[in-house]
Amino acid sequence: MTSSVYVHIPFCLRKCRYCSFSSYPELDLREKYLDGLLAEIDKRYRGEKIKTLYVGGGTPSLIGFSQIGKIVSKFDFENNAEITIEANPESTTLDWIKGVLDVGVNRISFGVQSFDDKLLKIIGRKHTVKQAFDTIYAAREAGFKNINIDLIYGLPTQTMSDVSASVITACEIGVEHISSYGLKIEEGSSFFQNPPKDLPDEDMQADMYLKLCEITSKYGYEHYEISNFAKKGFASRHNLNYWNAENYYGFGCAASGFEDLTRYTHENTIEKYLENPMNLTEKEVLTKDVQLEETIFLGFRKADGINISAINEKFDIDFEKKYYDVLKKYEKFFKKTENGYALTNDGFLLSNCILSDFAE
């Protein structure tokens, strides 16, 4: 049974310098793309009750609210389903915000990244700090009661005080959810081709992470996943679906999904996707060993950590015996919980290193 949905909108006015996602400026293809997307949903959606829908990108705010409504209307939702849309401040208006709220969207996520105009310019964002404020306030005025802000730390020239100021601003605005990610320079991004100078080193980026954890905690946000902080009751249910290794549909160009122990990905370009929206470029049936690894990897992203009884039962293992050496090696980075183990904040900083040992 699949009860979550991701829909990809691959349009952007231009790529930000850190971005390696599948996004394209061919806005003239929007109508044709929507037709292909809706056709794919018609063929592949099996009619289950949906508990979460996430419309991401790209920049979904480049699509009209009536078109967003067509996407939302394709699904049969559970009562109180979480329906999220991403938006960028420079392409979002009060009318659009009211429009998506009217068609059923009840959670909105703004790509703010920083409350510093100098940093926004360095990373290639098109909006200003004023536009970010205006858009967040417009969402509140329209009636949104669940707002997320994305922030990035570890940016070129960014200082500890810059990070603190942006996080404090987000907290004081009073949004329900904050996602904050360390800058990663990945292949396909402008920064990969032309590496920026004045990047904070690894130690400084780690200190920035611990500082934002400290600030959000002071303002009453629950640190429920490595990079995510929420007021009580506002954790992202859609993302928790990923971290709990549950099924989800992926619709649209470059979208990935996970159904019936099979991970799949769509064509990466709009043109290839439109040739056959049903074509999947990658399909991988997960073996039991891979399922176990992913359950551990994804589980340790959460502040609650992993439930070893559930893992032992599902995979017929003794977790503490099988992974005794790893637990011993990194014992100061783990904390024992009621159900198993979780990483500390310092453990989150070393999670890639720690979790790779679980795969050996």
ZILIN-V76587 format. One record per pair of residues at least 6 apart in sequence whose C-alpha atoms are under 8 Angstrom apart, sorted by the first residue. I is the first residue (numbers start at 1). GAP is how many residues later the second one is. D is the distance in Angstrom with one decimal. If there is no record, write none. Layout:
# ZILIN-V76587
i=I gap=GAP d=D
i=I gap=GAP d=D
This chain:
# ZILIN-V76587
i=1 gap=47 d=7.3
i=1 gap=246 d=7.3
i=2 gap=46 d=6.9
i=2 gap=48 d=7.7
i=2 gap=244 d=7.9
i=2 gap=245 d=5.1
i=2 gap=246 d=5.5
i=2 gap=247 d=6.9
i=2 gap=257 d=6.8
i=3 gap=45 d=6.5
i=3 gap=46 d=6.2
i=3 gap=47 d=4.5
i=3 gap=48 d=5.6
i=3 gap=49 d=7.0
i=3 gap=244 d=6.9
i=3 gap=245 d=6.3
i=3 gap=246 d=7.9
i=4 gap=46 d=5.7
i=4 gap=47 d=5.8
i=4 gap=48 d=4.8
i=4 gap=49 d=5.9
i=4 gap=234 d=6.9
i=4 gap=237 d=7.4
i=4 gap=243 d=6.9
i=4 gap=244 d=4.6
i=4 gap=245 d=6.3
i=5 gap=45 d=7.4
i=5 gap=47 d=6.3
i=5 gap=48 d=4.7
i=5 gap=49 d=6.3
i=5 gap=243 d=5.3
i=5 gap=244 d=4.7
i=5 gap=245 d=6.1
i=5 gap=246 d=7.7
i=6 gap=47 d=6.0
i=6 gap=48 d=4.9
i=6 gap=49 d=6.1
i=6 gap=50 d=7.3
i=6 gap=242 d=7.1
i=6 gap=243 d=6.0
i=6 gap=244 d=4.9
i=6 gap=245 d=6.2
i=6 gap=249 d=7.4
i=6 gap=251 d=7.6
i=7 gap=46 d=7.7
i=7 gap=47 d=6.2
i=7 gap=48 d=4.8
i=7 gap=49 d=6.2
i=7 gap=243 d=6.0
i=7 gap=244 d=4.8
i=7 gap=245 d=5.9
i=7 gap=248 d=7.0
i=8 gap=47 d=6.1
i=8 gap=48 d=5.2
i=8 gap=49 d=5.3
i=8 gap=50 d=7.4
i=8 gap=242 d=7.8
i=8 gap=243 d=6.4
i=8 gap=244 d=5.1
i=8 gap=245 d=6.4
i=8 gap=246 d=7.3
i=8 gap=247 d=5.8
i=9 gap=46 d=7.1
i=9 gap=47 d=6.0
i=9 gap=48 d=4.7
i=9 gap=49 d=5.6
i=9 gap=50 d=6.5
i=9 gap=51 d=5.5
i=9 gap=243 d=7.1
i=9 gap=244 d=7.6
i=10 gap=12 d=6.2
i=10 gap=13 d=4.5
i=10 gap=14 d=6.0
i=10 gap=47 d=5.3
i=10 gap=48 d=4.5
i=10 gap=49 d=6.9
i=10 gap=50 d=7.9
i=10 gap=243 d=6.8
i=10 gap=260 d=7.5
i=11 gap=12 d=5.2
i=11 gap=13 d=4.9
i=11 gap=14 d=5.7
i=11 gap=15 d=6.9
i=11 gap=16 d=6.5
i=11 gap=19 d=7.8
i=11 gap=46 d=7.1
i=11 gap=47 d=5.0
i=11 gap=48 d=5.6
i=11 gap=49 d=7.3
i=11 gap=51 d=7.1
i=12 gap=11 d=5.8
i=12 gap=12 d=5.5
i=12 gap=13 d=5.2
i=12 gap=15 d=7.9
i=12 gap=46 d=5.4
i=12 gap=47 d=5.3
i=12 gap=50 d=7.5
i=13 gap=11 d=7.5
i=13 gap=12 d=5.2
i=14 gap=10 d=7.2
i=14 gap=11 d=6.0
i=15 gap=8 d=7.2
i=15 gap=9 d=7.7
i=15 gap=109 d=7.6
i=16 gap=107 d=6.2
i=16 gap=108 d=4.7
i=16 gap=109 d=5.7
i=16 gap=174 d=7.7
i=17 gap=106 d=5.3
i=17 gap=107 d=5.4
i=17 gap=172 d=6.1
i=17 gap=173 d=4.7
i=17 gap=174 d=5.5
i=18 gap=105 d=6.6
i=18 gap=165 d=7.7
i=18 gap=166 d=7.6
i=18 gap=167 d=6.3
i=18 gap=168 d=7.6
i=18 gap=171 d=5.4
i=18 gap=172 d=6.3
i=18 gap=173 d=5.6
i=18 gap=174 d=7.9
i=19 gap=167 d=7.8
i=19 gap=169 d=7.6
i=19 gap=170 d=5.1
i=19 gap=171 d=7.4
i=20 gap=166 d=6.4
i=20 gap=167 d=6.7
i=20 gap=168 d=4.9
i=20 gap=169 d=4.6
i=21 gap=37 d=7.5
i=22 gap=35 d=7.9
i=22 gap=36 d=7.0
i=22 gap=232 d=6.5
i=22 gap=246 d=6.7
i=22 gap=247 d=7.3
i=23 gap=34 d=7.0
i=23 gap=35 d=5.0
i=24 gap=34 d=7.6
i=30 gap=33 d=7.5
i=32 gap=242 d=8.0
i=33 gap=237 d=7.3
i=33 gap=241 d=6.8
i=34 gap=33 d=7.7
i=36 gap=238 d=6.0
i=36 gap=241 d=6.1
i=37 gap=214 d=6.9
i=37 gap=215 d=5.6
i=37 gap=240 d=6.9
i=38 gap=32 d=8.0
i=38 gap=33 d=6.8
i=38 gap=36 d=7.9
i=39 gap=238 d=7.7
i=40 gap=211 d=7.1
i=40 gap=212 d=7.8
i=40 gap=237 d=5.8
i=40 gap=238 d=6.1
i=41 gap=33 d=7.3
i=41 gap=210 d=6.8
i=42 gap=32 d=7.5
i=45 gap=204 d=8.0
i=47 gap=28 d=7.1
i=47 gap=29 d=6.6
i=48 gap=28 d=6.8
i=49 gap=26 d=7.7
i=49 gap=27 d=5.3
i=49 gap=28 d=5.0
i=49 gap=29 d=5.5
i=50 gap=25 d=6.9
i=50 gap=26 d=6.0
i=50 gap=27 d=4.5
i=50 gap=28 d=5.7
i=50 gap=31 d=7.1
i=51 gap=26 d=6.1
i=51 gap=27 d=5.4
i=51 gap=28 d=8.0
i=51 gap=29 d=7.8
i=51 gap=30 d=4.7
i=51 gap=31 d=6.3
i=52 gap=29 d=5.6
i=52 gap=30 d=4.7
i=52 gap=31 d=5.7
i=52 gap=32 d=7.9
i=52 gap=185 d=6.9
i=52 gap=186 d=5.4
i=53 gap=28 d=7.9
i=53 gap=29 d=6.4
i=53 gap=30 d=4.8
i=53 gap=31 d=6.2
i=53 gap=185 d=7.0
i=54 gap=29 d=6.0
i=54 gap=30 d=4.8
i=54 gap=31 d=6.0
i=54 gap=184 d=7.0
i=55 gap=29 d=6.1
i=55 gap=30 d=4.7
i=55 gap=31 d=6.4
i=56 gap=29 d=6.2
i=56 gap=30 d=5.3
i=57 gap=29 d=7.1
i=59 gap=27 d=6.8
i=59 gap=28 d=6.0
i=59 gap=29 d=6.6
i=60 gap=25 d=7.0
i=60 gap=26 d=6.0
i=60 gap=27 d=5.9
i=61 gap=25 d=7.1
i=61 gap=26 d=4.9
i=61 gap=27 d=6.6
i=61 gap=30 d=6.0
i=61 gap=31 d=5.9
i=61 gap=35 d=7.8
i=62 gap=29 d=6.4
i=62 gap=30 d=8.0
i=64 gap=32 d=7.2
i=65 gap=31 d=5.9
i=65 gap=32 d=8.0
i=65 gap=34 d=5.3
i=65 gap=35 d=5.1
i=65 gap=38 d=7.6
i=66 gap=33 d=7.3
i=66 gap=34 d=7.7
i=66 gap=37 d=7.6
i=68 gap=32 d=6.8
i=68 gap=35 d=7.6
i=69 gap=31 d=7.0
i=69 gap=34 d=5.0
i=69 gap=35 d=7.5
i=72 gap=31 d=7.3
i=72 gap=32 d=7.1
i=72 gap=33 d=8.0
i=82 gap=23 d=7.9
i=82 gap=24 d=6.6
i=82 gap=25 d=6.9
i=82 gap=155 d=7.0
i=82 gap=156 d=7.4
i=83 gap=21 d=7.2
i=83 gap=22 d=4.9
i=83 gap=23 d=5.5
i=83 gap=24 d=5.9
i=84 gap=21 d=6.0
i=84 gap=22 d=6.3
i=84 gap=23 d=4.5
i=84 gap=24 d=5.4
i=84 gap=25 d=7.1
i=85 gap=20 d=6.9
i=85 gap=22 d=6.5
i=85 gap=23 d=5.1
i=85 gap=24 d=6.1
i=86 gap=22 d=5.9
i=86 gap=23 d=4.7
i=86 gap=24 d=6.0
i=86 gap=25 d=7.4
i=87 gap=21 d=7.2
i=87 gap=22 d=6.1
i=87 gap=23 d=5.1
i=87 gap=24 d=6.5
i=88 gap=22 d=5.6
i=88 gap=23 d=5.3
i=88 gap=24 d=7.2
i=88 gap=39 d=7.8
i=89 gap=21 d=6.9
i=89 gap=22 d=7.3
i=89 gap=23 d=7.3
i=89 gap=38 d=6.0
i=89 gap=42 d=5.8
i=89 gap=43 d=5.3
i=89 gap=46 d=5.7
i=90 gap=36 d=6.5
i=90 gap=37 d=5.0
i=90 gap=38 d=7.9
i=90 gap=41 d=6.5
i=90 gap=42 d=7.9
i=92 gap=43 d=6.9
i=93 gap=42 d=7.2
i=93 gap=45 d=7.9
i=94 gap=41 d=7.5
i=94 gap=44 d=5.7
i=94 gap=45 d=7.2
i=94 gap=48 d=7.1
i=97 gap=41 d=7.6
i=97 gap=42 d=6.2
i=97 gap=45 d=6.7
i=98 gap=41 d=7.8
i=98 gap=44 d=5.4
i=98 gap=45 d=7.8
i=101 gap=41 d=7.8
i=101 gap=42 d=7.8
i=101 gap=43 d=7.4
i=106 gap=38 d=6.4
i=106 gap=39 d=7.5
i=106 gap=40 d=6.8
i=107 gap=37 d=6.8
i=107 gap=38 d=7.4
i=107 gap=39 d=4.9
i=107 gap=40 d=5.9
i=107 gap=41 d=7.7
i=108 gap=36 d=7.5
i=108 gap=38 d=6.7
i=108 gap=39 d=5.1
i=108 gap=40 d=6.2
i=109 gap=38 d=5.9
i=109 gap=39 d=4.4
i=109 gap=40 d=5.8
i=109 gap=41 d=7.3
i=110 gap=26 d=7.8
i=110 gap=37 d=7.8
i=110 gap=38 d=6.2
i=110 gap=39 d=5.0
i=110 gap=40 d=6.2
i=111 gap=38 d=6.3
i=111 gap=39 d=5.1
i=111 gap=40 d=7.3
i=112 gap=20 d=6.3
i=112 gap=37 d=6.2
i=112 gap=38 d=5.6
i=112 gap=39 d=6.1
i=113 gap=7 d=7.5
i=113 gap=36 d=7.8
i=113 gap=37 d=5.4
i=113 gap=38 d=3.7
i=113 gap=39 d=5.0
i=114 gap=6 d=6.4
i=114 gap=15 d=7.8
i=114 gap=37 d=5.7
i=114 gap=38 d=6.7
i=114 gap=52 d=5.9
i=115 gap=14 d=5.4
i=115 gap=17 d=8.0
i=115 gap=50 d=7.7
i=115 gap=51 d=5.1
i=115 gap=54 d=7.5
i=116 gap=13 d=6.4
i=116 gap=46 d=7.6
i=116 gap=50 d=7.4
i=117 gap=11 d=5.9
i=117 gap=12 d=5.9
i=119 gap=36 d=7.5
i=119 gap=37 d=7.7
i=119 gap=38 d=7.8
i=119 gap=39 d=7.3
i=120 gap=6 d=7.6
i=120 gap=7 d=7.5
i=120 gap=8 d=7.2
i=122 gap=34 d=7.4
i=123 gap=32 d=7.8
i=136 gap=11 d=7.9
i=139 gap=8 d=7.9
i=145 gap=31 d=7.8
i=146 gap=29 d=7.3
i=146 gap=30 d=5.7
i=146 gap=31 d=7.5
i=146 gap=88 d=7.2
i=147 gap=28 d=5.4
i=147 gap=29 d=5.5
i=147 gap=30 d=6.2
i=148 gap=27 d=6.2
i=148 gap=28 d=6.2
i=148 gap=29 d=4.5
i=148 gap=30 d=5.5
i=148 gap=31 d=7.2
i=149 gap=21 d=7.3
i=149 gap=26 d=7.3
i=149 gap=28 d=6.6
i=149 gap=29 d=5.0
i=149 gap=30 d=6.2
i=150 gap=28 d=6.1
i=150 gap=29 d=4.8
i=150 gap=30 d=5.8
i=150 gap=31 d=7.9
i=151 gap=15 d=7.9
i=151 gap=16 d=7.9
i=151 gap=27 d=7.5
i=151 gap=28 d=6.2
i=151 gap=29 d=4.6
i=151 gap=30 d=6.4
i=152 gap=28 d=5.4
i=152 gap=29 d=4.9
i=152 gap=30 d=5.7
i=152 gap=31 d=6.2
i=153 gap=10 d=6.4
i=153 gap=27 d=7.1
i=153 gap=28 d=6.2
i=153 gap=29 d=4.9
i=153 gap=30 d=6.0
i=153 gap=52 d=7.1
i=153 gap=55 d=6.9
i=153 gap=56 d=7.6
i=154 gap=28 d=5.6
i=154 gap=29 d=5.3
i=154 gap=45 d=6.7
i=154 gap=46 d=5.6
i=154 gap=50 d=7.8
i=154 gap=51 d=5.3
i=154 gap=54 d=7.5
i=155 gap=28 d=6.2
i=155 gap=44 d=6.2
i=155 gap=45 d=7.0
i=156 gap=40 d=6.5
i=156 gap=41 d=6.4
i=156 gap=42 d=5.2
i=156 gap=43 d=4.4
i=156 gap=44 d=6.8
i=157 gap=40 d=7.8
i=157 gap=41 d=5.1
i=157 gap=42 d=6.0
i=157 gap=43 d=7.1
i=158 gap=41 d=7.5
i=158 gap=42 d=7.0
i=159 gap=41 d=7.7
i=160 gap=44 d=7.9
i=160 gap=47 d=8.0
i=160 gap=48 d=6.0
i=163 gap=45 d=6.7
i=163 gap=49 d=7.4
i=164 gap=47 d=7.1
i=164 gap=48 d=6.7
i=164 gap=51 d=7.5
i=167 gap=45 d=6.5
i=167 gap=48 d=7.2
i=167 gap=49 d=7.4
i=168 gap=47 d=6.9
i=168 gap=48 d=7.8
i=170 gap=8 d=7.5
i=171 gap=45 d=6.9
i=171 gap=48 d=6.5
i=176 gap=54 d=5.8
i=176 gap=55 d=5.3
i=176 gap=58 d=6.2
i=177 gap=44 d=8.0
i=177 gap=51 d=7.5
i=177 gap=52 d=5.8
i=177 gap=53 d=4.3
i=177 gap=54 d=6.4
i=177 gap=57 d=6.7
i=177 gap=58 d=7.1
i=178 gap=50 d=6.0
i=178 gap=51 d=5.2
i=178 gap=52 d=6.3
i=179 gap=48 d=5.7
i=179 gap=49 d=4.6
i=179 gap=50 d=6.3
i=180 gap=47 d=5.3
i=180 gap=48 d=6.4
i=181 gap=46 d=5.9
i=182 gap=23 d=7.1
i=182 gap=27 d=7.7
i=185 gap=6 d=6.2
i=185 gap=7 d=5.8
i=186 gap=6 d=6.0
i=187 gap=6 d=7.9
i=206 gap=143 d=6.7
i=210 gap=135 d=7.2
i=213 gap=10 d=7.2
i=216 gap=6 d=7.7
i=216 gap=7 d=7.8
i=216 gap=13 d=7.1
i=217 gap=6 d=7.3
i=220 gap=11 d=6.6
i=221 gap=8 d=5.6
i=221 gap=9 d=5.0
i=221 gap=10 d=4.7
i=221 gap=11 d=7.1
i=222 gap=7 d=5.3
i=222 gap=8 d=5.1
i=222 gap=9 d=6.0
i=222 gap=10 d=6.7
i=223 gap=6 d=4.5
i=223 gap=7 d=6.7
i=223 gap=80 d=6.8
i=224 gap=6 d=7.3
i=224 gap=11 d=7.3
i=224 gap=78 d=5.7
i=224 gap=79 d=4.8
i=224 gap=80 d=7.1
i=225 gap=76 d=5.5
i=225 gap=77 d=4.1
i=225 gap=78 d=5.2
i=226 gap=75 d=5.4
i=226 gap=76 d=6.4
i=226 gap=77 d=7.0
i=226 gap=119 d=7.9
i=226 gap=122 d=6.2
i=229 gap=6 d=7.4
i=241 gap=6 d=7.5
i=241 gap=7 d=7.9
i=242 gap=6 d=7.9
i=242 gap=56 d=7.7
i=243 gap=55 d=4.7
i=243 gap=56 d=6.0
i=243 gap=58 d=7.1
i=243 gap=59 d=7.3
i=244 gap=51 d=7.2
i=244 gap=54 d=6.7
i=244 gap=55 d=6.4
i=245 gap=49 d=7.3
i=245 gap=50 d=6.2
i=245 gap=53 d=6.9
i=246 gap=12 d=7.8
i=247 gap=10 d=7.6
i=247 gap=11 d=5.2
i=247 gap=12 d=5.1
i=247 gap=13 d=7.2
i=248 gap=9 d=5.6
i=248 gap=10 d=5.3
i=248 gap=11 d=6.2
i=249 gap=7 d=7.7
i=249 gap=8 d=4.9
i=249 gap=9 d=6.4
i=249 gap=10 d=6.9
i=250 gap=6 d=4.9
i=250 gap=7 d=4.2
i=250 gap=8 d=7.5
i=250 gap=15 d=7.8
i=251 gap=6 d=7.8
i=251 gap=15 d=7.9
i=252 gap=14 d=6.9
i=252 gap=21 d=7.6
i=252 gap=25 d=7.2
i=253 gap=13 d=5.7
i=253 gap=14 d=5.7
i=253 gap=15 d=5.7
i=253 gap=16 d=6.3
i=253 gap=17 d=5.9
i=253 gap=20 d=5.6
i=253 gap=24 d=7.8
i=254 gap=11 d=6.3
i=254 gap=12 d=4.8
i=254 gap=13 d=5.4
i=254 gap=14 d=4.4
i=254 gap=15 d=7.0
i=255 gap=10 d=5.8
i=255 gap=11 d=5.6
i=256 gap=7 d=7.2
i=256 gap=8 d=5.5
i=256 gap=9 d=4.3
i=256 gap=10 d=6.5
i=257 gap=6 d=5.8
i=257 gap=7 d=5.4
i=257 gap=8 d=6.5
i=258 gap=6 d=6.4
i=261 gap=24 d=5.8
i=261 gap=25 d=5.6
i=262 gap=21 d=6.6
i=262 gap=22 d=5.4
i=262 gap=23 d=4.3
i=262 gap=24 d=6.0
i=263 gap=19 d=7.8
i=263 gap=20 d=5.7
i=263 gap=21 d=5.2
i=263 gap=22 d=6.5
i=263 gap=23 d=7.4
i=264 gap=16 d=6.5
i=264 gap=17 d=7.5
i=264 gap=18 d=5.2
i=264 gap=19 d=4.4
i=264 gap=20 d=6.4
i=265 gap=15 d=5.6
i=265 gap=16 d=5.8
i=265 gap=17 d=5.2
i=265 gap=18 d=6.8
i=266 gap=7 d=7.1
i=266 gap=11 d=7.9
i=266 gap=12 d=8.0
i=266 gap=13 d=6.5
i=266 gap=14 d=4.6
i=266 gap=15 d=5.5
i=266 gap=16 d=7.2
i=267 gap=6 d=5.1
i=267 gap=12 d=7.0
i=267 gap=13 d=6.4
i=267 gap=14 d=5.8
i=273 gap=6 d=7.4
i=288 gap=27 d=7.6
i=292 gap=19 d=7.8
i=292 gap=23 d=7.0
i=293 gap=65 d=7.1
i=293 gap=66 d=6.3
i=296 gap=10 d=6.8
i=296 gap=59 d=8.0
i=296 gap=62 d=7.9
i=297 gap=58 d=6.2
i=299 gap=6 d=5.3
i=299 gap=7 d=5.1
i=300 gap=6 d=6.1
i=300 gap=42 d=6.1
i=300 gap=43 d=6.5
i=301 gap=47 d=7.6
i=302 gap=40 d=7.6
i=303 gap=39 d=6.2
i=303 gap=40 d=6.9
i=303 gap=41 d=7.9
i=304 gap=33 d=7.6
i=304 gap=37 d=7.8
i=304 gap=38 d=5.9
i=305 gap=32 d=7.9
i=305 gap=35 d=7.2
i=305 gap=36 d=5.5
i=305 gap=37 d=3.9
i=305 gap=38 d=6.7
i=306 gap=33 d=7.1
i=306 gap=34 d=5.7
i=306 gap=35 d=5.7
i=306 gap=36 d=6.4
i=307 gap=32 d=4.9
i=307 gap=33 d=5.0
i=307 gap=34 d=7.3
i=308 gap=11 d=6.3
i=308 gap=31 d=6.4
i=308 gap=32 d=5.1
i=308 gap=33 d=7.6
i=309 gap=30 d=7.2
i=309 gap=31 d=7.6
i=311 gap=6 d=7.5
i=311 gap=8 d=7.3
i=312 gap=6 d=5.6
i=312 gap=7 d=6.2
i=320 gap=7 d=7.8
i=323 gap=35 d=7.1
i=326 gap=28 d=7.8
i=326 gap=31 d=6.6
i=326 gap=32 d=6.9
i=327 gap=7 d=7.6
i=330 gap=24 d=7.2
i=333 gap=10 d=5.8
i=333 gap=11 d=5.5
i=333 gap=12 d=8.0
i=333 gap=13 d=6.3
i=333 gap=14 d=4.5
i=334 gap=7 d=6.4
i=334 gap=8 d=5.6
i=334 gap=9 d=4.6
i=334 gap=10 d=5.8
i=334 gap=13 d=6.7
i=335 gap=6 d=5.7
i=335 gap=7 d=5.4
i=335 gap=8 d=6.1
i=335 gap=9 d=6.4
i=336 gap=6 d=6.5
i=347 gap=7 d=7.9
